[in-house]
Structures are given as structure tokens and as C-alpha cells.
């Protein structure tokens, strides 16, 4: 079972793919549920949870603003 989920936001991960997001969502659902792979009778709800976590992660990453990212050196007002 996973022990950690890697950071997906810049600058820790400058380029994040949908596969990265899905893998993190799968790790999270596995950890929370305690199942590496669900039984047949739990497969649908397991996959729905992975989809929901992936969507929430995508929205979160799309909305996060990292201070000082990409703007070069910042000048301070005198």
C-alpha cells in the first residue's frame, strides 16, 4: 500500500499530467479504503471515488496560485 502521495503543485512538480492526477487519486482512495484493489461488489463505488478525487484534485491544482511563481524577482516597495 502507498505510504505517500507526491506533491503535484509547482514548483515541486512543474508539469503535471492527467495520469499523475489519476495515480494520486487512486493512491488516496486505496489508503482511505484500505483496499489495494476492490472486490467485484465494491468496484463501481471505488472507481467513482477515484474519479471524484481526481476531479477535485484537477480543480484544486487549476485554482492554486503559488506566490512568486513565474514572475521573476519581486521588488519590494521602499
Beta strands, then each sheet from edge to edge (+ up, - down):
end
